[in-house]
Amino acid sequence: IVGLLQYVLNSIRITPGQGLKDIANKLQEFLPLATDIAGCVVTDRGKVIAEERLQRLQILSEMLDSELNP
């Protein structure tokens, strides 16, 4: 999930004119992979952290979608 944030931030720097809709789309595209990544965590503590971060990512995606599509 940290990788996604780095990717989004890097893409903003590389393409400064990129709109929020493009970022929202990239986030939506990444969510299935993020879910798979969170499901592959082995340790109990890691599972808790991965689930928390996945939930935050989903909330961020939902908030962004609600802002862009009122």
C-alpha positions in Angstrom: 0.0 0.0 0.0 2.9 2.3 0.7 4.0 1.4 -2.8 0.7 2.7 -4.2 1.1 6.0 -2.4 4.6 6.4 -3.8 3.4 5.5 -7.2 0.6 8.0 -7.1 2.9 10.7 -5.7 5.5 9.9 -8.3 3.0 10.0 -11.1 1.8 13.4 -9.9 5.4 14.7 -10.1 5.9 13.1 -13.5 2.6 14.3 -15.0 1.7 17.5 -13.0 -1.4 18.1 -15.1 -2.9 14.8 -14.0 -6.4 15.3 -12.7 -8.0 13.8 -9.6 -10.2 11.6 -11.8 -7.0 9.9 -13.2 -5.7 9.4 -9.7 -9.0 8.0 -8.5 -9.0 5.6 -11.5 -5.5 4.4 -10.6 -6.5 3.9 -7.0 -9.6 1.9 -8.1 -7.4 -0.2 -10.4 -5.0 -0.9 -7.6 -7.6 -1.9 -5.0 -7.9 -5.6 -6.2 -4.1 -6.0 -6.0 -4.0 -4.3 -2.6 -6.6 -6.8 -1.4 -4.5 -9.7 -2.7 -1.4 -8.3 -1.1 -3.2 -7.9 2.3 -4.4 -11.5 2.0 -0.9 -12.8 1.6 0.5 -11.5 4.9 1.6 -14.3 7.1 2.0 -13.0 10.7 -0.9 -12.0 12.9 0.5 -8.5 13.5 1.1 -8.1 9.8 -2.4 -9.1 9.0 -3.8 -6.5 11.4 -1.6 -3.8 9.9 -2.4 -4.8 6.3 -6.1 -4.9 7.0 -6.0 -1.4 8.6 -4.1 0.0 5.7 -6.4 -1.7 3.2 -9.4 -0.2 4.9 -7.8 3.3 4.9 -7.1 2.9 1.2 -10.7 1.9 0.5 -12.0 4.8 2.5 -9.7 7.2 0.6 -10.9 5.8 -2.7 -14.6 6.1 -1.6 -14.0 9.7 -0.4 -12.3 10.7 -3.7 -15.1 9.1 -5.7 -17.8 10.9 -3.7 -16.0 14.2 -4.3 -15.7 13.6 -8.0 -19.1 12.1 -8.5 -21.5 13.9 -6.2 
